[in-house]
């Protein structure tokens, strides 16, 4: 089969898949309408996305604010998890048996625990004990207004910062275990001859890693790291259990207040899809650019 016939077959399958999805959506709406006698009210949904303020004009409402919190939570989690993953992943490739054992214990321990358990352990036990010791709550209450405004933009409202920080740290520990495996696999993919060539030049191991191995490992590491960021967006929904007002939490609150069950959850599903598909497109572009560069 040549390239053109393969492309035509692929397009036909894509069209068939879209038709099947459209048919499934039609059956879903029909079943809801006939089985539950559901009264659809899509006209009420836009007001939960944006609202008009007489003083400031159009401003984000609950669902858009939840989406923005999800984005901020995912970005901070990915930054911190990337640092954890880099350190642990490099430790897993170390010559030190102790470093490898610690790295492996962390990765296996975290990856075999449900994230919900980690959130409860950290928020209700560790954070509750540590926050008073380091004076975090007092520091949040006494911060100057300019810092409070800055944190509101970058993170969350000051009164919700403890929960936001707990969510970021817990998700970072969880996602960091997966990123550590990505880093370890990327370093392991570099041929041993590269290590030997760098050692023959008299470079210490740290310089071998920094100057020779890591630049080659990046082309293997970066694409799956971009994919892990998409997983972080989806995993961030779990922190709704500690009342962080991200998209899923706002949807739960809105559903309980309006009883617009299907409208709210379909809207939230579409918002997650737009966000994750947009990130997937950027990840593919990044992967293509890396292929050309390397």
C-alpha positions as CSV (number, residue, x, y, z in Angstrom):
1,X,0.0,0.0,0.0
2,X,1.5,3.3,-1.1
3,X,1.5,6.6,0.9
4,X,-1.5,8.1,-0.9
5,X,-3.8,5.1,-0.5
6,X,-2.8,4.8,3.2
7,X,-3.7,8.5,3.7
8,X,-7.1,8.0,2.0
9,X,-7.8,5.0,4.2
10,X,-6.8,7.0,7.3
11,X,-9.2,9.8,6.3
12,X,-12.0,7.4,5.7
13,X,-11.5,5.9,9.2
14,X,-11.4,9.4,10.7
15,X,-14.7,10.2,9.0
16,X,-16.2,6.9,10.1
17,X,-15.1,7.5,13.7
18,X,-16.6,11.0,13.7
19,X,-19.9,9.7,12.4
20,X,-19.9,7.0,15.1
21,X,-19.2,9.6,17.8
22,X,-22.0,11.8,16.4
23,X,-24.4,8.9,16.4
24,X,-23.5,8.0,19.9
25,X,-24.0,11.6,21.0
26,X,-27.4,11.6,19.3
27,X,-28.4,8.3,21.0
28,X,-27.3,9.8,24.4
29,X,-29.4,12.9,24.0
30,X,-32.4,10.9,22.8
31,X,-32.2,8.5,25.7
32,X,-31.9,11.3,28.2
33,X,-34.9,13.1,26.7
34,X,-37.1,10.0,26.5
35,X,-36.0,8.0,29.5
36,X,-35.7,10.7,32.1
37,X,-37.9,13.3,30.5
38,X,-35.1,15.8,31.0
39,X,-35.8,19.5,30.4
40,X,-32.7,20.8,28.6
41,X,-31.8,24.4,29.4
42,X,-28.7,25.3,27.4
43,X,-29.6,29.0,27.4
44,X,-28.6,29.2,31.1
45,X,-25.0,27.9,30.5
46,X,-23.4,31.1,29.0
47,X,-24.0,33.1,32.2
48,X,-21.8,30.6,34.1
49,X,-19.0,31.3,31.7
50,X,-19.0,35.1,31.8
51,X,-21.0,37.7,33.6
52,X,-21.5,41.3,32.9
53,X,-20.4,43.7,35.7
54,X,-21.7,47.3,35.4
55,X,-18.3,48.6,36.7
56,X,-15.8,46.3,35.0
57,X,-17.7,45.0,32.0
58,X,-17.6,41.3,31.1
59,X,-15.7,39.2,33.7
60,X,-15.1,35.4,34.1
61,X,-17.8,33.6,36.0
62,X,-17.6,30.3,37.9
63,X,-16.7,27.9,35.1
64,X,-14.0,30.1,33.5
65,X,-12.6,30.9,36.9
66,X,-12.4,27.1,37.6
67,X,-10.7,26.6,34.2
68,X,-8.1,29.3,35.1
69,X,-7.5,27.7,38.4
70,X,-7.0,24.3,36.7
71,X,-4.5,25.9,34.3
72,X,-2.5,27.6,37.1
73,X,-2.6,24.4,39.2
74,X,-1.4,22.3,36.3
75,X,1.5,24.8,35.4
76,X,2.8,25.0,39.0
77,X,2.5,21.2,39.4
78,X,4.3,20.5,36.2
79,X,7.2,22.9,37.1
80,X,7.7,21.4,40.6
81,X,7.1,17.8,39.3
82,X,9.7,18.4,36.6
83,X,12.3,19.4,39.2
84,X,11.4,16.3,41.3
85,X,11.5,14.1,38.2
86,X,14.8,15.4,37.1
87,X,16.5,14.9,40.4
88,X,15.0,11.4,41.0
89,X,15.5,10.3,37.4
90,X,19.2,11.2,37.6
91,X,19.5,9.5,40.9
92,X,18.0,6.4,39.4
93,X,20.9,6.4,36.9
94,X,23.6,7.1,39.5
95,X,26.5,4.8,40.3
96,X,25.5,5.0,44.0
97,X,23.4,2.0,45.0
98,X,21.9,4.1,47.8
99,X,20.7,6.8,45.4
100,X,19.2,4.2,43.1
101,X,17.4,2.5,45.9
102,X,16.0,5.8,47.2
103,X,14.8,6.7,43.7
104,X,13.3,3.4,43.0
105,X,11.5,3.3,46.4
106,X,10.0,6.7,45.7
107,X,8.9,5.9,42.2
108,X,7.4,2.5,43.0
109,X,5.8,3.7,46.3
110,X,4.1,6.8,44.7
111,X,3.0,5.1,41.5
112,X,1.3,2.3,43.4
113,X,-0.7,4.6,45.6
114,X,-4.0,6.2,44.4
115,X,-3.6,10.0,44.2
116,X,-6.7,10.4,46.3
117,X,-4.9,8.7,49.2
118,X,-1.8,10.9,48.8
119,X,-4.0,14.1,48.8
120,X,-5.7,13.0,52.1
121,X,-2.4,12.0,53.7
122,X,-0.7,15.3,52.8
123,X,-3.6,17.7,53.4
124,X,-5.1,16.3,56.6
125,X,-2.0,15.0,58.3
126,X,1.3,16.3,57.0
127,X,0.2,19.8,56.0
128,X,-2.0,20.3,59.1
129,X,1.1,19.5,61.2
130,X,3.7,21.4,59.2
131,X,1.8,24.6,58.4
132,X,1.7,25.8,62.1
133,X,5.3,24.9,62.6
134,X,6.6,27.1,59.7
135,X,4.0,29.8,60.3
136,X,2.5,29.6,56.8
137,X,-1.0,30.6,57.8
138,X,0.2,33.6,59.7
139,X,2.4,34.6,56.8
140,X,-0.6,34.4,54.4
141,X,-2.7,36.6,56.7
142,X,0.0,39.3,57.2
143,X,1.1,39.5,53.5
144,X,1.0,43.0,52.0
145,X,-1.8,43.8,49.5
146,X,0.4,43.9,46.5
147,X,1.7,40.4,47.2
148,X,-1.9,39.2,47.9
149,X,-2.9,40.5,44.5
150,X,0.0,39.0,42.7
151,X,-0.6,35.6,44.3
152,X,-4.3,35.9,43.4
153,X,-3.2,36.1,39.7
154,X,-0.5,33.5,39.8
155,X,-2.0,31.0,42.2
156,X,-5.3,31.6,44.1
157,X,-7.0,33.9,46.5
158,X,-5.0,34.2,49.8
159,X,-7.8,32.6,51.9
160,X,-7.6,29.5,49.6
161,X,-3.8,29.4,49.3
162,X,-3.3,26.6,51.9
163,X,-5.5,24.2,49.9
164,X,-3.9,25.3,46.6
165,X,-0.4,24.8,48.0
166,X,-1.4,21.3,49.3
167,X,-2.8,20.4,46.0
168,X,0.3,21.5,44.1
169,X,2.7,19.7,46.3
170,X,0.6,16.5,46.4
171,X,0.1,16.4,42.6
172,X,3.8,17.3,42.1
173,X,4.9,14.3,44.2
174,X,2.5,12.1,42.2
175,X,3.4,13.4,38.8
176,X,7.1,13.6,39.7
177,X,7.3,9.8,40.0
178,X,6.2,9.4,36.3
179,X,8.5,12.2,35.2
180,X,11.3,10.5,37.0
181,X,10.8,7.4,34.9
182,X,10.7,9.5,31.7
183,X,14.1,11.1,32.7
184,X,15.6,7.8,33.6
185,X,14.5,6.2,30.4
186,X,15.9,9.2,28.4
187,X,19.3,9.0,30.0
188,X,19.3,5.2,29.7
189,X,18.6,5.6,25.9
190,X,21.9,7.3,25.3
191,X,24.5,4.8,24.1
192,X,27.1,3.8,26.6
193,X,29.8,4.7,24.1
194,X,28.9,8.4,24.7
195,X,29.7,8.0,28.4
196,X,33.0,6.3,27.5
197,X,33.9,9.0,25.0
198,X,33.2,11.7,27.5
199,X,35.2,9.9,30.2
200,X,38.1,9.5,27.8
201,X,38.3,13.3,27.5
202,X,38.9,13.5,31.2
203,X,35.4,15.0,32.0
204,X,34.0,14.3,35.5
205,X,30.7,12.4,35.6
206,X,28.7,15.6,36.3
207,X,30.1,17.2,33.2
208,X,29.6,14.0,31.2
209,X,26.0,14.1,32.1
210,X,25.6,17.9,31.6
211,X,27.6,18.4,28.4
212,X,27.2,15.1,26.6
213,X,24.4,12.8,27.8
214,X,21.6,15.2,28.7
215,X,21.6,17.1,25.4
216,X,21.2,13.8,23.6
217,X,18.6,12.5,26.0
218,X,16.4,15.7,25.7
219,X,15.0,14.5,22.3
220,X,13.7,11.4,24.1
221,X,12.6,13.1,27.3
222,X,10.8,16.3,26.1
223,X,7.9,14.7,24.0
224,X,6.7,12.4,26.8
225,X,7.1,15.2,29.4
226,X,4.7,17.3,27.2
227,X,2.3,14.3,27.3
228,X,2.7,14.1,31.1
229,X,1.6,17.8,31.3
230,X,-1.7,16.8,29.6
231,X,-2.1,14.0,32.2
232,X,-1.5,16.6,35.0
233,X,-4.4,18.6,33.7
234,X,-6.7,15.6,33.9
235,X,-5.3,14.5,37.3
236,X,-5.8,18.0,38.7
237,X,-9.6,17.2,39.0
238,X,-8.8,15.0,42.0
239,X,-8.0,18.0,44.2
240,X,-11.6,19.0,44.2
241,X,-11.9,16.7,47.2
242,X,-10.1,19.3,49.3
243,X,-12.3,22.2,48.0
244,X,-9.8,23.7,45.6
245,X,-12.1,25.7,43.2
246,X,-10.8,24.2,40.0
247,X,-13.0,23.2,37.1
248,X,-14.4,20.0,38.5
249,X,-15.2,21.5,41.9
250,X,-16.9,24.5,40.3
251,X,-19.0,22.1,38.2
252,X,-20.0,20.1,41.3
253,X,-21.0,23.3,43.1
254,X,-22.9,24.6,40.1
255,X,-24.7,21.4,39.5
256,X,-25.9,21.1,43.1
257,X,-27.2,24.8,42.9
258,X,-28.9,24.7,39.5
259,X,-29.7,21.0,38.9
260,X,-28.5,21.5,35.3
261,X,-26.7,18.1,35.5
262,X,-26.1,17.3,31.9
263,X,-25.6,20.9,30.6
264,X,-22.9,21.6,33.2
265,X,-21.0,18.3,32.8
266,X,-21.1,18.4,29.0
267,X,-19.8,22.0,29.1
268,X,-17.0,21.0,31.5
269,X,-16.2,18.0,29.3
270,X,-15.8,20.3,26.3
271,X,-13.7,22.7,28.2
272,X,-11.3,19.9,29.3
273,X,-11.2,18.6,25.7
274,X,-10.4,22.1,24.3
275,X,-7.6,22.5,26.9
276,X,-6.1,19.0,26.5
277,X,-6.4,18.9,22.7
278,X,-4.7,22.3,22.5
279,X,-1.9,21.1,24.6
280,X,-1.6,17.9,22.5
281,X,-1.3,20.0,19.3
282,X,1.5,22.1,20.9
283,X,3.2,18.9,22.1
284,X,3.1,17.5,18.5
285,X,4.6,20.7,17.1
286,X,7.3,20.6,19.8
287,X,8.1,17.0,18.9
288,X,8.4,17.8,15.2
289,X,10.6,20.8,15.9
290,X,12.9,18.6,18.0
291,X,13.1,16.0,15.2
292,X,14.3,18.7,12.8
293,X,16.7,20.2,15.4
294,X,18.3,16.9,16.4
